Amino acid sequence: MSDLHVYDTTLRDGAQQEGLNLTASDKLAIAAHLDAMGFGFIEGGWPGANPTDTEFFARARDELTLQGAVLAAFGATRRAGGRAGEDPQVLALLDAQTPVVTLVAKSHVRHVTDALRTTLDENLAMIRDTVSFLVSQGRRVFLDAEHFFDGYHLDREYALTVVRTAADAGAEVVALCDTNGGMLPHQVDAVVTDVLAQTGARLGIHAHNDTGCAVANSVAAVRAGATHVQGTVNGYGERTGNADLLTTAADLQLKLGYDLIAPEALAQALHLSHAIAEVTNIAPAGRQPYVGASAFAHKAGLHASALKVDPDLYQHIDPALVGNSMRTLVSDMAGRASIELKGRELGYDLGDDPQLLARVVARVKELEQQGWTFDAADASFELLLRSEVTGEVPRYFEEESWRILIDSASGGLESLSEATVKLHAAGRRRVATGEGNGPVNALDHALREALADAYPELAKFELTDFRVRILDADRGTDATTRVLITTSDAQNTWTTVGVAPNIVHASWVALVDSFSYGLLKAGVQPR
């Protein structure tokens, strides 16, 4: 929407994150999400470098229809001593048939001589030949000047010559890369200002987050004159990651007034973050700016009192602009205002009943004193609130008993847990056994087995996180245990809490609440 490029490299640089492995199908799904967000360019990967990326580009030609984004292929300049038109990896970039090709090139003299093992002049020739060849073949060429900021500080003139060479050969953009992620915003500002004045080239920024400044460095570069900004969704990337493109885009648009993304698309930022997290199988960071679950969460009673008057008093933007919403956390720090706001958030107006409000506050503080935590378990709090307001919580089954057996393999570390549950649901007594990798997994299987025909909706529920904390460790094995269980049904995610003298009992409490809450939210009536 503007002259500022928003360039996403989740599928290439983001995929280098430890533990993140994408198939070609995963990449196609993510690319569709990125296009819907309104990003201008999507870097798909390095064709010819690995089978997955080669498959992605081959399938993208038939299966990926982009509405606004432009697909880019990434690769390196030709080899030293060769010709661009005969270099296999350069030809693989042409075979990808993308409108844009992004080349990586050395701009740091020691990387040229020690890592690339060629001369400084030959490196410039490699850049010149490859860029001009691809341009002659009808491609738009962007160049990532690798290790640029470190190279600039070591040999400014050579780094500037790299930029001039690429631009003179026809590169549309030269992205200055903080490859090691060691720069600070004032350094980025000074370098971009100087390079722009000395070369007149169109500059971009590619920042890594090793100093925690990737987003700040990206914003500093844009303010200094860069008109192309690269990053990854959720800040994925090797080591500490890349600049989070959602945060960067929101900062530039909402704080500095750049017209980057249609407002209705920016309002899907939270959805995009979570949708891509589902594909990568990496849980979203709760403290992520703008789109994190905690980004607009308020816990202290003082905040809640002000929020009742005007939400903007403790929020830097309207959360709806990025698809998020304000949340009030309930804890032993909560006052009446916190509980009232949280009740309103959940659809209960407690303001007209001071006695009810006081009762809920007292109940929360009492349970928190015993080790319960509701700021991390909204679902359990809603069940508690419902019980105080209506006098009951829908019960989907009546527990008779449950037990756990653990069979440890002789001489080995592996063990199998077996759980048996006895309960009453849908008019009859049910007894079911489940096996699992640990007692909680076994209880989960047994409970599902017992209730499967009565509540088929349970098949959609998936336990996505399990956390344990020992509350009074000084009591050793007799300590009280708190368990938090997070569950998802592919549409919503909720967390429940259980507290008991042992981990299995606490897990059972949290598991029962999780199933009850999920069924309640799905509109299921007890049978």
C-alpha positions in Angstrom: 0.0 0.0 0.0 3.0 2.3 0.3 6.5 2.9 -1.0 7.8 1.0 2.0 8.4 -2.7 1.2 7.2 -5.2 3.8 9.3 -8.3 3.1 8.6 -11.6 4.9 11.3 -14.2 5.2 9.5 -16.7 7.6 9.7 -19.5 5.1 13.4 -19.2 4.6 15.2 -17.4 7.4 12.5 -18.1 10.0 12.7 -21.8 9.1 16.3 -21.9 10.4 15.0 -21.7 14.0 16.1 -24.6 16.1 13.2 -27.2 16.3 11.2 -25.6 13.5 10.8 -27.9 10.5 8.5 -27.1 7.6 7.3 -29.3 4.8 6.5 -27.9 1.4 2.8 -28.2 2.3 3.5 -26.2 5.5 5.2 -23.5 3.4 2.3 -23.3 1.0 -0.2 -22.9 3.9 1.9 -20.2 5.6 2.4 -18.3 2.3 -1.4 -18.1 1.9 -1.7 -16.6 5.4 1.1 -14.1 4.7 -0.6 -13.0 1.5 -3.9 -12.5 3.3 -2.1 -10.3 5.8 -1.1 -7.9 3.1 2.7 -8.3 3.2 4.3 -7.1 -0.1 6.9 -9.9 -0.6 7.1 -13.5 0.6 10.5 -15.2 0.4 9.8 -18.8 -0.2 13.2 -20.4 0.3 16.4 -21.4 -1.6 15.5 -23.4 -4.7 18.1 -26.0 -5.4 19.6 -25.9 -1.9 17.3 -28.6 -0.5 14.5 -30.8 -1.7 11.8 -29.1 0.4 12.4 -25.7 -1.1 12.7 -27.0 -4.6 9.4 -28.8 -4.1 7.8 -25.7 -2.7 8.6 -23.6 -5.7 7.5 -26.3 -8.1 4.1 -26.7 -6.4 3.7 -23.0 -5.8 3.4 -22.4 -9.6 0.2 -24.5 -9.7 -1.1 -24.4 -6.1 -0.3 -20.9 -4.8 -2.4 -18.0 -6.0 -1.3 -14.8 -4.4 -3.7 -11.9 -4.2 -1.3 -9.1 -3.5 2.1 -10.5 -2.4 5.0 -11.1 -4.7 6.9 -14.4 -4.3 10.7 -14.2 -4.1 13.3 -16.9 -4.4 16.5 -16.7 -2.4 20.0 -17.7 -3.4 23.7 -16.7 -3.6 25.7 -15.0 -6.3 27.6 -17.1 -8.7 30.7 -19.0 -7.7 34.1 -17.4 -7.9 35.8 -17.7 -11.3 32.6 -18.8 -13.1 29.8 -17.2 -15.2 26.4 -16.4 -13.8 24.6 -17.8 -16.8 26.3 -21.2 -16.3 26.1 -21.4 -12.5 23.7 -24.2 -11.4 22.4 -22.4 -8.4 21.8 -19.2 -10.3 20.0 -21.2 -13.0 17.9 -22.9 -10.2 16.8 -19.4 -9.2 15.5 -18.8 -12.7 13.8 -22.2 -12.7 11.8 -21.2 -9.6 10.1 -18.7 -11.9 9.5 -16.1 -9.3 9.2 -12.4 -10.2 11.7 -11.4 -7.6 15.1 -13.0 -6.8 16.9 -12.1 -3.6 20.7 -12.7 -3.7 22.9 -12.9 -0.6 26.4 -11.4 -1.1 29.4 -10.7 1.1 30.0 -7.2 2.2 32.5 -7.8 5.0 36.2 -8.1 3.8 37.1 -10.9 6.1 34.1 -12.9 5.1 35.2 -12.5 1.4 38.8 -13.5 2.0 38.5 -16.0 4.8 35.0 -17.6 4.4 34.4 -17.2 0.6 38.2 -17.5 0.0 38.4 -15.2 -3.0 39.6 -11.7 -3.7 37.7 -8.5 -2.9 37.6 -7.6 -6.7 36.2 -11.1 -7.6 33.5 -10.7 -5.0 32.4 -7.5 -6.6 32.5 -9.2 -10.0 30.3 -12.0 -8.6 27.7 -9.5 -7.5 27.8 -7.5 -10.7 27.6 -10.5 -13.0 24.8 -12.3 -11.1 22.6 -9.2 -10.6 23.0 -8.1 -14.2 22.3 -11.6 -15.6 19.1 -12.0 -13.6 17.9 -8.6 -14.5 18.5 -9.4 -18.2 16.3 -12.4 -17.7 13.4 -10.2 -16.5 13.8 -10.7 -12.8 13.5 -8.0 -10.1 16.6 -8.4 -8.0 17.1 -7.6 -4.4 20.5 -8.0 -2.7 21.0 -8.9 0.9 24.4 -7.5 1.9 25.4 -10.1 4.5 27.3 -8.9 7.7 27.0 -5.4 6.4 27.1 -3.4 9.6 30.1 -5.3 11.0 31.7 -5.1 7.5 31.1 -1.3 7.4 32.8 -0.8 10.7 35.8 -2.8 9.6 36.1 -1.4 6.1 33.6 1.3 5.3 34.8 2.0 1.7 34.5 -1.7 0.7 31.0 -2.0 2.2 29.9 1.1 0.3 31.4 -0.3 -2.9 29.4 -3.5 -2.5 26.2 -1.4 -2.3 27.2 0.8 -5.4 28.1 -2.3 -7.4 24.8 -4.0 -6.8 22.8 -0.9 -7.5 24.7 -0.1 -10.6 24.2 -3.7 -11.9 20.4 -3.3 -11.5 19.5 -4.4 -8.0 16.3 -2.7 -7.0 17.0 -2.9 -3.3 20.2 -3.5 -1.2 19.2 -4.8 2.2 21.8 -4.0 4.9 22.0 -7.1 7.1 22.8 -7.2 10.8 23.6 -10.8 10.4 25.2 -11.3 13.8 22.5 -9.2 15.4 24.9 -7.1 17.4 23.9 -3.6 16.5 22.1 -1.0 18.5 19.5 1.5 17.1 21.8 4.5 17.2 24.5 2.6 15.2 21.9 1.4 12.6 20.7 5.0 12.2 24.2 6.4 11.7 25.2 3.7 9.1 21.9 3.8 7.1 22.1 7.6 7.0 25.7 7.5 5.7 25.2 4.7 3.2 22.1 6.5 1.7 24.0 9.7 1.4 27.1 8.1 -0.2 25.3 5.7 -2.6 21.8 7.0 -3.3 20.7 3.3 -3.5 17.3 2.1 -2.3 18.2 0.5 1.1 16.5 -2.2 3.2 17.1 -3.6 6.7 17.4 -7.2 7.7 17.9 -7.4 11.5 18.6 -10.2 13.9 17.6 -10.1 17.6 20.8 -11.0 19.4 20.9 -7.7 21.3 17.1 -7.7 21.7 16.9 -4.8 19.3 15.8 -6.3 16.0 12.5 -4.4 15.9 14.0 -1.2 17.2 16.9 -1.5 14.7 14.4 -2.0 11.9 12.4 1.0 12.9 15.6 3.1 13.2 16.6 2.1 9.7 13.3 3.1 8.3 13.4 6.4 10.0 16.9 6.9 8.6 15.7 6.4 5.1 15.5 2.6 4.4 12.4 1.8 2.4 12.4 -2.0 2.6 12.1 -3.9 5.9 12.6 -7.7 6.3 11.4 -9.9 9.2 9.6 -13.0 10.2 6.2 -13.7 11.8 6.6 -14.2 15.5 10.3 -13.4 15.3 11.2 -16.9 14.1 14.8 -17.4 13.2 18.1 -18.9 14.3 19.7 -18.1 17.6 17.5 -15.4 19.2 15.4 -14.9 16.0 14.8 -12.2 13.4 12.9 -8.9 13.7 9.2 -9.8 14.4 7.5 -8.5 11.3 4.1 -8.2 13.1 5.6 -6.0 15.8 7.7 -4.0 13.2 4.7 -3.4 10.9 2.5 -2.4 13.8 5.1 0.0 15.1 5.6 1.6 11.7 1.9 1.9 11.0 0.3 2.6 14.3 3.1 4.7 15.8 4.8 6.4 12.8 1.9 6.6 10.4 3.2 4.5 7.5 0.4 3.2 5.3 1.7 -0.4 5.1 -1.2 -2.7 5.5 -5.0 -2.3 5.2 -6.5 -1.7 8.6 -8.8 -4.6 8.3 -5.8 -6.8 7.5 -3.8 -5.5 10.4 -6.8 -6.4 12.6 -6.0 -10.0 11.7 -2.5 -9.9 13.2 -3.4 -12.0 16.2 -5.1 -14.5 14.0 -2.1 -14.7 11.7 0.3 -15.1 14.6 -1.7 -18.1 15.9 -2.5 -19.6 12.5 1.2 -19.8 11.6 2.1 -21.0 15.1 -0.3 -23.9 14.5 1.6 -24.8 11.3 5.0 -24.5 12.9 3.8 -26.3 16.1 5.5 -23.7 18.2 3.2 -22.1 20.8 2.8 -18.4 20.5 4.7 -16.3 23.0 2.3 -14.9 25.6 4.4 -11.7 26.1 4.8 -11.0 22.4 4.0 -7.3 21.7 0.7 -6.4 20.2 -0.5 -10.0 19.6 0.6 -11.9 22.7 -2.1 -13.2 25.1 -0.6 -10.9 27.8 -0.1 -7.9 25.6 -3.2 -6.2 27.0 -3.6 -8.2 30.2 -4.0 -6.3 33.5 -3.5 -7.8 36.9 -2.9 -5.1 39.5 -6.0 -3.7 41.3 -4.8 -0.1 40.7 -4.8 -0.7 36.9 -8.3 -2.2 37.1 -9.7 0.8 38.9 -8.5 3.1 36.2 -9.5 0.7 33.4 -13.1 0.9 34.7 -13.0 4.6 34.0 -11.2 4.6 30.6 -9.3 1.5 29.2 -6.9 3.8 27.3 -5.4 4.9 30.6 -3.3 1.8 30.7 -3.1 0.7 27.1 -0.9 2.2 24.4 -3.3 1.4 21.5 -6.8 -0.1 21.1 -6.1 -3.8 21.1 -8.8 -4.3 18.4 -6.5 -2.6 15.9 -4.3 -5.8 15.9 -7.2 -8.2 16.6 -6.4 -8.5 20.3 -8.5 -7.7 23.3 -8.1 -6.4 26.8 -8.0 -9.1 29.6 -8.3 -8.6 33.3 -6.3 -11.1 35.3 -7.7 -12.4 38.6 -5.3 -13.1 41.4 -4.7 -12.4 45.1 -3.8 -8.9 44.0 -7.3 -8.4 42.6 -9.6 -5.9 44.1 -13.3 -5.4 43.5 -12.6 -3.5 40.3 -10.5 -6.4 38.8 -13.3 -8.9 39.6 -16.0 -6.7 38.2 -14.1 -6.0 35.0 -13.3 -9.7 34.6 -16.9 -10.6 35.2 -18.0 -8.1 32.6 -15.5 -9.5 30.2 -17.1 -13.0 30.7 -20.6 -11.7 30.4 -21.5 -11.2 34.0 -22.5 -7.8 35.5 -21.4 -7.9 39.1 -21.6 -4.2 39.6 -25.3 -4.2 40.6 -24.8 -6.8 43.3 -22.2 -5.7 45.9 -22.7 -8.7 48.1 -22.0 -11.1 45.2 -19.0 -9.2 44.2 -17.6 -9.2 47.7 -18.2 -13.0 47.9 -16.4 -13.7 44.7 -13.4 -11.5 45.7 -13.2 -13.3 49.1 -13.4 -16.7 47.4 -10.6 -15.8 45.0 -8.3 -14.6 47.7 -9.1 -17.6 49.8 -8.2 -20.1 47.0 -5.1 -18.1 45.9 -3.9 -18.3 49.5 -4.2 -22.1 49.2 -2.1 -22.1 46.1 -4.6 -21.7 43.3 -3.8 -19.2 40.5 -6.5 -17.7 38.3 -4.5 -15.1 36.4 -3.1 -18.1 34.4 -6.3 -20.1 34.4 -9.2 -18.0 33.0 -11.3 -21.1 32.4 -11.2 -22.2 36.1 -12.1 -18.7 37.2 -15.1 -18.6 34.8 -16.3 -21.9 36.3 -15.8 -20.5 39.8 -17.6 -17.3 38.9 -20.5 -19.2 37.3 -20.9 -21.3 40.4 -21.1 -18.1 42.6 -23.5 -16.4 40.2 -25.9 -19.2 39.3 -25.2 -21.5 42.3 -24.1 -24.4 40.1 -21.8 -25.4 37.2 -23.0 -27.9 34.6 -21.8 -31.3 35.6 -21.2 -33.6 32.7 -20.5 -36.6 34.8 -20.4 -37.7 38.5 -17.1 -39.1 39.7 -17.2 -42.4 41.5 -13.5 -43.2 41.7 -10.3 -43.3 39.8 -6.9 -45.0 40.3 -3.5 -45.2 38.7 -1.1 -48.2 38.2 2.4 -47.7 37.0 4.3 -50.6 35.6 8.0 -50.0 35.3 9.9 -52.2 32.8 12.5 -54.3 34.5 15.9 -52.7 34.4 14.8 -49.9 32.0 13.8 -46.3 32.2 10.5 -46.8 30.4 7.2 -47.2 32.3 3.6 -47.6 31.3 0.8 -45.9 33.3 -2.7 -47.4 33.4 -5.7 -45.4 34.7 -9.1 -46.7 35.6 -12.0 -44.3 36.0 -15.5 -45.1 37.3 -18.2 -42.5 36.8 -21.8 -41.8 35.9 -22.8 -40.0 32.7 -25.8 -39.9 30.4 -27.9 -42.1 32.7 -25.5 -45.0 33.2 -22.4 -46.1 35.1 -19.2 -46.2 33.1 -15.9 -47.9 33.8 -13.0 -47.3 31.4 -9.3 -48.0 31.4 -6.7 -46.0 29.6 -2.9 -46.4 29.1 -0.5 -43.6 28.6 3.0 -42.2 28.9 2.6 -41.1 32.5 -0.3 -41.0 34.9 -1.9 -37.8 33.5 -1.8 -39.1 29.9 -3.4 -42.3 31.1 -6.1 -40.4 33.0 -6.8 -38.3 29.9 -7.2 -41.5 27.8 -9.4 -43.2 30.3 -11.7 -40.2 30.8 -12.1 -39.8 27.0 -12.9 -43.5 26.7 -15.5 -43.4 29.4 -17.3 -40.3 27.9 -16.7 -40.8 24.1 -20.2 -41.9 23.2 -21.9 -39.4 25.5 -19.8 -36.4 24.4 -18.2 -36.9 21.0 -17.1 -33.3 21.1 -14.2 -34.4 23.4 -12.5 -35.9 20.3 -11.7 -32.3 19.3 -10.0 -31.5 22.6 -6.2 -31.7 22.7 -4.0 -31.1 25.7 -1.3 -28.7 24.5 0.5 -27.8 27.7 1.0 -29.2 31.2 2.8 -27.3 33.9 3.6 -28.4 37.5 4.8 -26.3 40.4 5.6 -27.4 43.9 4.2 -24.7 46.2 5.8 -25.5 49.6 9.0 -27.2 48.6 10.4 -27.1 52.1 7.9 -30.0 52.9 9.6 -32.3 50.5 7.5 -35.1 49.1 4.6 -33.9 51.3 4.4 -30.6 49.4 1.3 -29.2 47.8 1.3 -29.3 44.0 -0.3 -27.0 41.5 -1.0 -28.1 38.0 -2.0 -26.0 35.0 -3.4 -27.7 31.9 -3.9 -25.9 28.6 -6.4 -27.4 26.1 -7.3 -26.5 22.6 -10.2 -27.4 20.2 -8.5 -25.9 17.1 -10.7 -22.8 17.5 -10.1 -21.8 21.2 -7.6 -22.4 23.9 -8.2 -22.4 27.6 -6.3 -23.1 30.8 -7.5 -24.7 34.0 -5.8 -25.2 37.4 -5.8 -27.9 40.0 -4.3 -27.9 43.5 -3.9 -31.0 45.7 -1.4 -32.8 47.9 -0.1 -34.8 45.0 0.5 -34.2 41.3 -1.9 -36.9 40.1 -4.8 -35.6 42.1 -4.1 -32.0 41.1 -4.0 -33.1 37.5 -7.3 -34.8 37.8 -8.9 -31.6 39.1 -7.5 -29.5 36.3 -8.4 -32.2 33.7 -12.0 -32.4 34.9 -12.4 -28.6 34.8 -10.8 -28.6 31.3 -13.3 -31.0 29.9 -16.2 -29.3 31.6 -15.2 -25.9 30.4 -14.7 -27.0 26.9 -18.1 -28.8 26.7 -19.8 -25.7 28.2 -18.2 -23.4 25.7 -19.2 -25.8 22.9 -22.8 -25.4 24.0 -23.2 -29.0 25.1 -25.8 -29.8 27.6 -25.2 -32.4 30.3 -26.6 -35.8 29.4 
